[in-house]
């Protein structure tokens, strides 16, 4: 039985929320549709490094589970400003 997206996000949050290796998450094959839905809704992101998948909860994901996201890092601030400058002019 597949679990809800809320459960998927809370599980990732409890596992550390940032750069959590997939082998530390107790997700099963039945959870994949909800994981894909969460990625499509930009609640979490998946990165591949050295043959392993790492999951990170996004700011939208924090808000979806009623948690306050951590402060933005300087790199995240620069990306936000860069995106705003690039797409704000269109």
N, C-alpha and C positions, 0 to 999 in steps of 0.2 A: 504494500500500500504506500503510495507516494505521500510525502509530508507536504505541508503547506510552505509557501514561499517565506512566510514569517518565521517558521522553524529553521529554514535554510539560513536566513539572514542572522538569526539569533545564534545559531551554531557557529557561524563564522565569527561573529562578534565575540563570543565566549572563547574561541580558539586564538584570539589575538587581533583579529580584524585586518591586519596588514601583512601581506606576503606570507600567508599561511600555506604551507605545502599541502597538496591534496591528500597525502597519506596521513595527515593529522586530523582530517575531517571524516566523521563517521557517515558520510553520504553513501547511499547505495544506488544501484542502477535505476531503481524506480524514482529516485529524486532528480534524475537528469532533466526531465521536462521543466520542473520548477527552477532548477539552476539556470537552464537556458533562458527561461522567462525573466528571471532576475537579471541576467546579463543584458537581455534585450531592453529591459526597463532601466538600465544603467544603475542598478543597485549594487552590483559587484562587477569586478573585472578579473579576468584570468590572464596570466602571463606565463609563457613557456620559457624556462631556463634550464639548460643542461638536461633536457629530457624529462623534466618534471613540471607540473603545473602548480602555480602559486595563485591564490585568490586574495583579493583585497576588497574590503567594503568601501564603497564610495560615500561621499557626503549625502547623496540621496538615499543610500542604503541605511545610513545612521538615522536619518529622519524617518524612514519607513518603519523602523522599530522603536521610535520615540527615544532615541539616544542623541546626546549632543556630540557632534563630530569633533575630533581633535582640531586644534588650531592649524591653519594652513602653514606649510613649510615655505621658506623663501622661494624654492623652485616651483611650488604649486601657484604661488602668487604671480611669479613671472609668466607661467603658462596661461593663467587666467587673463592677465593684462595683454599678453601677446595674442590670445584668441580674440579678445575684445577689439584690439586694434585691427586685426586681420579681417574679422567678420563684421565689425561694427561699421565699416565704411561701405559695405555693399548695399 
